[in-house]
Amino acid sequence: MANPPEPHGPYYQWTRKAEKKTVGKWLSEEQGEDYRNWIANRRRIRDLVTRLEAIGESALAADPRGKR
């Protein structure tokens, strides 16, 4: 409502799943900057684990000893 309008944000929020529910915490701008690398690393780890699981599934599906 200000004249001229004042932009909002950026806002920093950290979310995760806990006991099948999404929980979040608002972070200060300083915390957002501090945790940016940590959050990026967590995303990278999650991506790598997903890729490893896919490789494991492919290897298991191709293993003739598992077919009965």
Helices and strands as residue ranges (DSSP letters): E 12-18, E 21-27, H 29-62, G 64-66
